[in-house]
Amino acid sequence: MATRDAPTPAIEILEDSDEITLAELSRTCRIHAEWVVELVEEGVVEPLPSGRSQWRFSSASIVRVQKAQRLHRDLGLNMPGVALALQLLDRIEELEAHLRARSQTPPPEDAE
């Protein structure tokens, strides 16, 4: 039985400053726009402030939504659970960055 290779999706490299629409975010992450709306309501991702009638997101939202997807799928977390887990992961990253910064700072010399 012959198998057919699935078409390779096109990959677009985005800069952190790039903005994407709700439709682009949902298409990139392969989720329904309604799920993104739920993520917004839980505070997992935030639309960029703009005067436009259509939501726009930073390109970093793609990574955040993908993390949320994995937490939901792999751990079976509901939306509030996903939001809490992401908050805790963010806090861990902040603390680790703080520890790295402190370890790179030379210790104060003793004043004699």
DSSP file (Angstrom, degrees, kcal/mol; ACC not computed):
  #  RESIDUE AA STRUCTURE BP1 BP2  ACC     N-H-->O    O-->H-N    N-H-->O    O-->H-N    TCO  KAPPA ALPHA  PHI   PSI    X-CA   Y-CA   Z-CA
    1    1 A M              0   0    0      0, 0.0     2,-0.2     0, 0.0     0, 0.0   0.000 360.0 360.0 360.0 123.1    0.0    0.0    0.0
    2    2 A A        -     0   0    0      1,-0.0     2,-0.4     0, 0.0     0, 0.0  -0.570 360.0-147.9 -83.0 142.0    1.6    3.3   -1.1
    3    3 A T        -     0   0    0     -2,-0.2     2,-0.5     0, 0.0    -1,-0.0  -0.855   6.6-139.4-109.0 147.4    1.5    6.3    1.3
    4    4 A R        -     0   0    0     -2,-0.4     2,-0.3     0, 0.0     0, 0.0  -0.873  19.6-121.6-105.5 136.2    1.3    9.8    0.2
    5    5 A D        -     0   0    0     -2,-0.5     3,-0.1     1,-0.1     0, 0.0  -0.553  28.9-118.3 -73.6 136.7    3.3   12.5    1.9
    6    6 A A        -     0   0    0     -2,-0.3    -1,-0.1     1,-0.1     2,-0.1  -0.474  39.5 -94.7 -70.2 146.4    1.3   15.3    3.3
    7    7 A P        -     0   0    0      0, 0.0    -1,-0.1     0, 0.0     0, 0.0  -0.379  40.2-115.2 -62.8 139.1    2.0   18.7    1.8
    8    8 A T        -     0   0    0     -3,-0.1     3,-0.1     1,-0.1     2,-0.1  -0.629  31.1-122.5 -76.7 125.4    4.6   20.6    3.8
    9    9 A P        -     0   0    0      0, 0.0     2,-0.2     0, 0.0    -1,-0.1  -0.380  28.6-105.6 -68.4 147.5    3.0   23.8    5.3
   10   10 A A        -     0   0    0     -2,-0.1     2,-0.5     1,-0.0     0, 0.0  -0.496  33.3-147.6 -70.5 139.5    4.6   27.1    4.3
   11   11 A I        -     0   0    0     -2,-0.2     2,-0.5    -3,-0.1    -1,-0.0  -0.939  10.7-167.1-114.4 130.8    6.6   28.6    7.1
   12   12 A E        -     0   0    0     -2,-0.5     2,-0.5     2,-0.0    -2,-0.0  -0.972  16.8-137.0-118.5 127.2    6.9   32.3    7.6
   13   13 A I        -     0   0    0     -2,-0.5     2,-0.4     0, 0.0    -2,-0.0  -0.711  24.7-164.1 -84.4 126.0    9.5   33.8    9.9
   14   14 A L        -     0   0    0     -2,-0.5     2,-0.2    45,-0.1    -2,-0.0  -0.855  13.8-131.5-113.0 146.7    8.0   36.6   12.0
   15   15 A E    >   -     0   0    0     -2,-0.4     3,-1.7     1,-0.1    44,-0.3  -0.568  30.0-111.0 -85.7 157.3    9.8   39.2   14.0
   16   16 A D  T 3  S+     0   0    0      1,-0.3    43,-0.4    -2,-0.2    44,-0.4   0.794 119.3  55.3 -58.6 -27.5    8.7   40.0   17.6
   17   17 A S  T 3  S+     0   0    0     41,-0.1    -1,-0.3    42,-0.1     2,-0.1   0.557  84.3 110.5 -84.9  -7.2    7.4   43.3   16.4
   18   18 A D    <   -     0   0    0     -3,-1.7    41,-1.7     1,-0.0     2,-0.4  -0.365  58.4-144.9 -69.0 146.6    5.2   41.8   13.7
   19   19 A E  E     -A   58   0A   0     39,-0.2     2,-0.3    40,-0.1    39,-0.2  -0.895  14.1-169.2-111.6 143.4    1.4   42.0   14.2
   20   20 A I  E     -A   57   0A   0     37,-2.9    37,-3.3    -2,-0.4     2,-0.1  -0.931  19.0-119.4-129.4 155.5   -1.0   39.3   13.1
   21   21 A T  E  >  -A   56   0A   0     -2,-0.3     4,-2.5    35,-0.2    35,-0.2  -0.352  32.0-104.7 -85.1 169.6   -4.8   39.2   12.9
   22   22 A L  H  > S+     0   0    0     33,-1.0     4,-2.7     1,-0.2     5,-0.2   0.910 123.6  51.3 -58.2 -43.6   -7.1   36.8   14.7
   23   23 A A  H  > S+     0   0    0      1,-0.2     4,-2.3     2,-0.2    -1,-0.2   0.904 110.5  47.8 -63.3 -41.6   -7.6   34.9   11.5
   24   24 A E  H  > S+     0   0    0      2,-0.2     4,-2.8     1,-0.2    -1,-0.2   0.899 112.4  49.8 -66.2 -40.4   -3.8   34.5   11.0
   25   25 A L  H  X S+     0   0    0     -4,-2.5     4,-2.2     2,-0.2    -2,-0.2   0.936 113.7  44.5 -63.5 -46.9   -3.3   33.4   14.6
   26   26 A S  H  X>S+     0   0    0     -4,-2.7     5,-2.5     1,-0.2     4,-0.6   0.879 115.7  47.8 -67.8 -36.5   -6.0   30.8   14.4
   27   27 A R  H  <5S+     0   0    0     -4,-2.3     3,-0.4    -5,-0.2    -2,-0.2   0.924 112.4  48.8 -68.8 -43.7   -4.8   29.6   11.0
   28   28 A T  H  <5S+     0   0    0     -4,-2.8    -2,-0.2     1,-0.2    -1,-0.2   0.897 119.0  38.3 -62.8 -41.3   -1.1   29.4   12.1
   29   29 A C  H  <5S-     0   0    0     -4,-2.2    -1,-0.2    -5,-0.2    -2,-0.2   0.479 108.1-126.2 -89.3  -2.9   -2.0   27.5   15.3
   30   30 A R  T  <5 +     0   0    0     -4,-0.6     2,-0.3    -3,-0.4    -3,-0.2   0.934  66.9 122.7  56.6  51.3   -4.7   25.4   13.5
   31   31 A I      < -     0   0    0     -5,-2.5    -1,-0.2    -6,-0.1     2,-0.2  -0.904  68.0 -93.5-134.3 163.7   -7.4   26.3   16.0
   32   32 A H    >>  -     0   0    0     -2,-0.3     4,-1.2     1,-0.1     3,-1.0  -0.504  31.0-123.5 -75.8 146.9  -10.8   27.9   15.8
   33   33 A A  H 3> S+     0   0    0      1,-0.3     4,-2.2     2,-0.2     5,-0.1   0.818 110.8  65.3 -59.2 -31.4  -11.0   31.6   16.4
   34   34 A E  H 3> S+     0   0    0      1,-0.2     4,-2.0     2,-0.2    -1,-0.3   0.846  98.0  53.7 -61.3 -33.6  -13.5   30.9   19.2
   35   35 A W  H <> S+     0   0    0     -3,-1.0     4,-2.1     2,-0.2    -1,-0.2   0.887 107.1  50.6 -69.5 -37.5  -10.7   29.2   21.1
   36   36 A V  H  X S+     0   0    0     -4,-1.2     4,-2.3     2,-0.2    -2,-0.2   0.904 107.6  54.1 -63.7 -40.6   -8.5   32.2   20.8
   37   37 A V  H  X S+     0   0    0     -4,-2.2     4,-2.5     1,-0.2    -2,-0.2   0.913 107.7  50.1 -59.9 -42.4  -11.4   34.3   22.1
   38   38 A E  H  X S+     0   0    0     -4,-2.0     4,-1.8     1,-0.2    -1,-0.2   0.900 108.9  52.2 -62.1 -40.1  -11.6   32.0   25.1
   39   39 A L  H  <>S+     0   0    0     -4,-2.1     5,-2.5     1,-0.2     6,-0.7   0.892 110.2  48.7 -62.4 -39.0   -7.8   32.5   25.6
   40   40 A V  H ><5S+     0   0    0     -4,-2.3     3,-1.1     1,-0.2    -2,-0.2   0.921 108.9  52.6 -65.2 -44.3   -8.3   36.3   25.5
   41   41 A E  H 3<5S+     0   0    0     -4,-2.5    -1,-0.2     1,-0.3    -2,-0.2   0.827 111.1  47.3 -62.2 -31.9  -11.2   36.1   28.0
   42   42 A E  T 3<5S-     0   0    0     -4,-1.8    -1,-0.3    -5,-0.2    -2,-0.2   0.510 116.1-115.4 -86.5  -5.4   -8.9   34.1   30.4
   43   43 A G  T < 5S+     0   0    0     -3,-1.1    -3,-0.2    -4,-0.5    -2,-0.1   0.657  79.4 126.1  81.8  15.3   -6.0   36.5   30.0
   44   44 A V  S   <S+     0   0    0     -5,-2.5     2,-0.3     1,-0.2    -4,-0.2   0.917  81.8  12.5 -72.5 -43.7   -3.7   34.0   28.3
   45   45 A V  S    S-     0   0    0     -6,-0.7    -2,-0.3    -9,-0.2    -1,-0.2  -0.946  74.0-150.2-129.1 153.7   -3.1   36.2   25.3
   46   46 A E        -     0   0    0     -2,-0.3    12,-0.4    -3,-0.1    15,-0.1  -0.983  16.6-124.0-127.3 133.1   -4.0   39.9   24.9
   47   47 A P        -     0   0    0      0, 0.0    10,-0.2     0, 0.0     8,-0.1  -0.404  40.3-101.6 -65.5 150.7   -4.8   41.7   21.7
   48   48 A L        -     0   0    0      8,-3.6     8,-0.4     1,-0.1     2,-0.4  -0.474  40.9-101.3 -71.1 144.3   -2.6   44.7   21.0
   49   49 A P        +     0   0    0      0, 0.0     2,-0.3     0, 0.0    -1,-0.1  -0.521  63.8 142.4 -67.5 125.9   -4.1   48.0   21.8
   50   50 A S        -     0   0    0     -2,-0.4     6,-0.0     2,-0.2     0, 0.0  -0.984  59.8-122.8-157.8 161.9   -5.3   49.6   18.6
   51   51 A G  S    S+     0   0    0     -2,-0.3     2,-0.1     2,-0.0    -1,-0.0   0.411  77.6 111.9 -87.1   1.8   -8.2   51.7   17.4
   52   52 A R  S    S-     0   0    0      2,-0.2    -2,-0.2     1,-0.1     4,-0.1  -0.357  71.5-133.0 -76.1 156.6   -9.0   49.1   14.8
   53   53 A S  S    S+     0   0    0      2,-0.1     2,-0.4    -2,-0.1    -1,-0.1   0.669  89.1  72.7 -80.9 -16.5  -12.2   47.1   15.0
   54   54 A Q  S    S-     0   0    0      1,-0.0    -2,-0.2   -32,-0.0     2,-0.0  -0.840  89.3-114.2-103.6 134.7  -10.3   43.9   14.3
   55   55 A W        -     0   0    0     -2,-0.4   -33,-1.0    -8,-0.1     2,-0.3  -0.349  30.4-168.0 -63.1 142.4   -8.1   42.3   17.0
   56   56 A R  E     -A   21   0A   0     -8,-0.4    -8,-3.6   -35,-0.2     2,-0.3  -0.977   2.1-162.8-129.9 146.8   -4.4   42.2   16.3
   57   57 A F  E     -A   20   0A   0    -37,-3.3   -37,-2.9    -2,-0.3     2,-0.1  -0.884  25.2-105.5-126.8 155.4   -1.8   40.2   18.2
   58   58 A S  E >   -A   19   0A   0    -12,-0.4     3,-1.9    -2,-0.3     4,-0.3  -0.469  35.8-115.1 -72.5 154.9    2.0   40.2   18.6
   59   59 A S  T >> S+     0   0    0    -41,-1.7     3,-1.5   -43,-0.4     4,-0.5   0.758 114.1  71.0 -64.6 -22.1    3.7   37.4   16.8
   60   60 A A  H 3> S+     0   0    0    -44,-0.4     4,-1.6     1,-0.3     3,-0.3   0.707  81.2  75.3 -64.8 -18.8    4.8   36.1   20.2
   61   61 A S  H <> S+     0   0    0     -3,-1.9     4,-2.9     1,-0.2    -1,-0.3   0.785  83.4  66.2 -63.6 -26.3    1.2   35.2   20.8
   62   62 A I  H <> S+     0   0    0     -3,-1.5     4,-2.3    -4,-0.3    -1,-0.2   0.944 102.7  44.7 -60.4 -47.7    1.7   32.2   18.4
   63   63 A V  H  X S+     0   0    0     -4,-0.5     4,-2.2    -3,-0.3    -1,-0.2   0.911 113.7  50.8 -62.9 -42.4    4.1   30.6   20.9
   64   64 A R  H  X S+     0   0    0     -4,-1.6     4,-2.3     1,-0.2    -2,-0.2   0.914 111.0  47.4 -62.9 -44.3    1.8   31.3   23.8
   65   65 A V  H  X S+     0   0    0     -4,-2.9     4,-2.4     1,-0.2    -1,-0.2   0.894 110.3  52.9 -65.5 -39.0   -1.2   29.8   22.1
   66   66 A Q  H  X S+     0   0    0     -4,-2.3     4,-2.1    -5,-0.2    -1,-0.2   0.888 108.7  49.8 -64.8 -38.1    0.8   26.7   21.1
   67   67 A K  H  X S+     0   0    0     -4,-2.2     4,-2.4     2,-0.2    -2,-0.2   0.924 110.4  50.8 -62.2 -43.8    1.8   26.3   24.8
   68   68 A A  H  X S+     0   0    0     -4,-2.3     4,-2.4     1,-0.2    -2,-0.2   0.898 108.3  52.6 -60.8 -40.9   -1.8   26.6   25.8
   69   69 A Q  H  X S+     0   0    0     -4,-2.4     4,-3.1     1,-0.2     5,-0.3   0.927 109.6  48.1 -60.5 -45.5   -2.7   24.0   23.2
   70   70 A R  H  X>S+     0   0    0     -4,-2.1     4,-3.0     2,-0.2     5,-0.6   0.908 111.6  49.4 -64.8 -41.1   -0.2   21.5   24.6
   71   71 A L  H  X5S+     0   0    0     -4,-2.4     6,-1.4     3,-0.2     4,-1.3   0.913 115.6  44.4 -62.7 -41.9   -1.3   22.1   28.2
   72   72 A H  H  X5S+     0   0    0     -4,-2.4     4,-0.7     4,-0.2    -2,-0.2   0.940 122.5  36.2 -66.5 -48.2   -4.9   21.5   27.1
   73   73 A R  H  <5S+     0   0    0     -4,-3.1    -2,-0.2    -5,-0.2    -3,-0.2   0.948 124.9  35.9 -73.0 -50.7   -4.2   18.5   24.9
   74   74 A D  H  <5S+     0   0    0     -4,-3.0    -3,-0.2    -5,-0.3    -2,-0.1   0.851 131.3  27.2 -78.4 -35.6   -1.5   16.7   26.9
   75   75 A L  H  <<S-     0   0    0     -4,-1.3    -1,-0.2    -5,-0.6    -3,-0.2   0.516  97.7-126.4-105.6  -7.1   -2.6   17.4   30.4
   76   76 A G     <  +     0   0    0     -4,-0.7    -4,-0.2    -5,-0.3     2,-0.2   0.779  47.9 167.6  69.3  26.2   -6.3   17.8   29.8
   77   77 A L        -     0   0    0     -6,-1.4    -1,-0.2     4,-0.1     2,-0.1  -0.477  31.1-131.3 -75.0 142.3   -6.4   21.2   31.5
   78   78 A N     >  -     0   0    0     -2,-0.2     4,-2.5     1,-0.1     5,-0.2  -0.299  39.7 -87.5 -79.5 177.1   -9.5   23.3   31.2
   79   79 A M  H  > S+     0   0    0      1,-0.2     4,-2.4     2,-0.2     5,-0.2   0.896 128.8  47.5 -60.5 -45.5   -9.1   27.0   30.2
   80   80 A P  H  > S+     0   0    0      0, 0.0     4,-2.3     0, 0.0    -1,-0.2   0.888 113.1  51.2 -62.1 -34.9   -8.7   28.4   33.7
   81   81 A G  H  > S+     0   0    0      2,-0.2     4,-2.6     1,-0.2    -2,-0.2   0.890 108.9  50.2 -66.0 -39.8   -6.2   25.6   34.4
   82   82 A V  H  X S+     0   0    0     -4,-2.5     4,-2.4     2,-0.2     5,-0.2   0.927 110.8  49.8 -61.8 -45.6   -4.3   26.5   31.2
   83   83 A A  H  X S+     0   0    0     -4,-2.4     4,-2.1     1,-0.2    -2,-0.2   0.924 112.9  46.2 -60.8 -45.4   -4.2   30.2   32.3
   84   84 A L  H  X S+     0   0    0     -4,-2.3     4,-2.4     2,-0.2    -2,-0.2   0.927 111.7  50.9 -64.0 -45.7   -2.9   29.3   35.8
   85   85 A A  H  X S+     0   0    0     -4,-2.6     4,-2.4     1,-0.2    -1,-0.2   0.901 111.0  48.8 -60.1 -41.3   -0.3   26.9   34.4
   86   86 A L  H  X S+     0   0    0     -4,-2.4     4,-2.4     2,-0.2    -1,-0.2   0.876 109.3  52.6 -67.5 -37.1    1.0   29.6   32.0
   87   87 A Q  H  X S+     0   0    0     -4,-2.1     4,-2.2    -5,-0.2    -2,-0.2   0.922 111.5  46.9 -62.0 -42.9    1.1   32.2   34.8
   88   88 A L  H  X S+     0   0    0     -4,-2.4     4,-2.3     2,-0.2    -2,-0.2   0.898 111.4  50.3 -67.2 -40.3    3.2   29.8   36.9
   89   89 A L  H  X S+     0   0    0     -4,-2.4     4,-2.2     2,-0.2    -1,-0.2   0.893 110.0  51.5 -63.7 -39.1    5.5   29.0   34.0
   90   90 A D  H  X S+     0   0    0     -4,-2.4     4,-2.2     2,-0.2    -2,-0.2   0.919 109.8  49.7 -61.0 -43.8    6.0   32.8   33.3
   91   91 A R  H  X S+     0   0    0     -4,-2.2     4,-2.5     1,-0.2    -2,-0.2   0.895 108.8  51.8 -64.3 -40.6    6.9   33.3   37.0
   92   92 A I  H  X S+     0   0    0     -4,-2.3     4,-2.6     1,-0.2    -1,-0.2   0.919 109.3  50.5 -61.1 -43.6    9.4   30.5   36.9
   93   93 A E  H  X S+     0   0    0     -4,-2.2     4,-2.3     2,-0.2    -2,-0.2   0.903 110.3  50.2 -60.9 -41.7   11.0   32.0   33.8
   94   94 A E  H  X S+     0   0    0     -4,-2.2     4,-2.2     2,-0.2    -2,-0.2   0.927 112.2  46.7 -61.8 -45.8   11.2   35.4   35.6
   95   95 A L  H  X S+     0   0    0     -4,-2.5     4,-2.4     1,-0.2    -2,-0.2   0.891 111.8  50.4 -66.3 -39.6   12.8   33.9   38.7
   96   96 A E  H  X S+     0   0    0     -4,-2.6     4,-2.4     2,-0.2    -1,-0.2   0.900 110.5  49.9 -64.6 -39.9   15.3   31.9   36.6
   97   97 A A  H  X S+     0   0    0     -4,-2.3     4,-2.4     2,-0.2    -2,-0.2   0.899 110.3  51.0 -63.9 -40.1   16.3   35.1   34.7
   98   98 A H  H  X S+     0   0    0     -4,-2.2     4,-2.2     2,-0.2    -2,-0.2   0.920 110.6  48.4 -62.8 -44.0   16.7   36.9   38.0
   99   99 A L  H  X S+     0   0    0     -4,-2.4     4,-2.2     2,-0.2    -2,-0.2   0.899 110.8  50.7 -64.2 -40.7   19.0   34.1   39.3
  100  100 A R  H  X S+     0   0    0     -4,-2.4     4,-1.2     2,-0.2    -1,-0.2   0.916 110.6  49.6 -62.3 -42.7   21.1   34.1   36.1
  101  101 A A  H  X S+     0   0    0     -4,-2.4     4,-0.7     1,-0.2     3,-0.3   0.899 111.8  48.3 -63.7 -40.3   21.5   37.9   36.3
  102  102 A R  H >< S+     0   0    0     -4,-2.2     3,-0.6     1,-0.2    -1,-0.2   0.872 108.6  53.2 -68.2 -36.6   22.6   37.6   40.0
  103  103 A S  H 3< S+     0   0    0     -4,-2.2    -1,-0.2     1,-0.2    -2,-0.2   0.730 107.6  52.2 -72.6 -20.0   25.1   34.8   39.2
  104  104 A Q  H 3< S+     0   0    0     -4,-1.2    -1,-0.2    -3,-0.3    -2,-0.2   0.606  91.2  89.8 -88.8 -12.9   26.7   36.9   36.5
  105  105 A T  S << S-     0   0    0     -4,-0.7    -4,-0.0    -3,-0.6     0, 0.0  -0.721  86.0-118.3 -84.7 127.2   27.1   39.9   38.9
  106  106 A P        -     0   0    0      0, 0.0     3,-0.1     0, 0.0    -2,-0.1  -0.345  36.1-100.9 -63.7 146.5   30.5   39.8   40.7
  107  107 A P        -     0   0    0      0, 0.0     2,-0.1     0, 0.0    -4,-0.0  -0.334  45.0 -95.2 -65.4 149.6   30.1   39.5   44.5
  108  108 A P        -     0   0    0      0, 0.0     2,-0.2     0, 0.0     3,-0.0  -0.395  40.5-116.9 -66.8 141.5   30.6   42.8   46.4
  109  109 A E        -     0   0    0      1,-0.1     2,-0.3    -3,-0.1     0, 0.0  -0.552  31.2-106.8 -78.9 143.7   34.1   43.3   47.7
  110  110 A D        -     0   0    0     -2,-0.2     2,-0.5     1,-0.1    -1,-0.1  -0.524  29.9-133.2 -70.8 130.7   34.5   43.5   51.5
  111  111 A A              0   0    0     -2,-0.3    -1,-0.1     1,-0.1     0, 0.0  -0.746 360.0 360.0 -86.4 126.0   35.2   47.0   52.6
  112  112 A E              0   0    0     -2,-0.5    -1,-0.1     0, 0.0    -2,-0.0   0.410 360.0 360.0-111.9 360.0   38.0   47.1   55.1
